[in-house]
C-alpha cells in the first residue's frame, strides 16, 4: 500500500483540476491569448503540480519511509536516499 492511498481520491480530484487548467492553456494558445495571461496560467498550473508533489512527498515520508525506518535494515537507508533524491528533483524543478 502506498503512502498516498488514504488521500487517493483527493489527489485524483486535484490532478483532474490541473488537467482542466492545461486544457485551458491549450485553448488560450489556440485563441492567441495575450502572452502574459498565458504565462500567468502556466504559473498557476505549475504551482498546483508542485502542491501535489509536496503532498505526495509528505505522504511518502510519513508512511513509506517511516515504516522502513521502524522495520530497520538496509531498506530504511534506501527509502531515506530515495526521499532525498525526490526532494532534490523537486528543488531543481
Long-range contacts (C-beta under 8 A, 24 or more apart in sequence): 2-59, 2-60, 2-63, 2-64, 3-56, 3-59, 3-60, 3-61, 3-62, 3-63, 3-64, 4-55, 4-56, 4-59, 4-60, 6-59, 7-55, 7-59, 11-52, 11-55, 11-56, 14-48, 14-51, 14-52, 15-52, 17-48, 18-45, 18-48, 18-49, 18-52, 21-45, 21-48, 50-90, 50-93, 53-90, 54-90, 57-83, 57-86, 57-87, 57-90, 60-86
